[in-house]
């Protein structure tokens, strides 16, 4: 993983997350040809790098190769789906979900 270019790292993140160029382009609100260009040789602009870092939950330093590992608290695909579902809830339902999670955590902690 050392000495990877930004382009190689962007492609690696996409493929490791099981995304096609089209899926990633849609998620980042850019064109598929832009994703392909970034993975080949074109340097992404700062705003695109920030979008990639936010989407893949890593730092700009990681994308630039200054750090060798993404953040340790990056979410799994399942956790991202849970967050997505949570964000789609109405405020009252979010409150209920938070209370349920707190109860589940207490139950889990009590079981050892």
Residue, then its C-alpha position, 0 to 999 in steps of 0.5 A: x500500500x505504500x507509495x500508492x498514487x492518489x489515483x490508485x488509492x481512490x480506485x482501491x477504496x472503491x473496489x474494496x467497498x464493492x462499488x462500481x464507478x457508476x455507483x460511486x459517481x452517483x453517491x458523490x454526485x459526479x459523472x462516471x467518466x470523472x471517477x474513471x479519470x480520477x482513477x487513471x491519472x487526472x488529479x481530483x480537485x480539493x472538493x472532490x477529494x473532500x467528497x471522497x474522504x467524507x464518503x469513505x470516512x478517511x482523511x485527506x492525508x490518507x488519500x494523499x498517502x501521508x497516512x497508511x491506514x484509514x481511520x480506525x473508526x470507519x463504519x462498515x457497510x452495515x453500519x452505514x446502512x443503519x446510519x442511512x436508515x436512522x437519518x431517514x426517520x422523523x424526529x419522534x421516531x429517532x427518539x424512540x430508536x435511540x431509547x431502544x438502542x440504549x436499552x439494548x446496550x444496557x441489556x447487553x452490558x448486564x449479560x456480560 
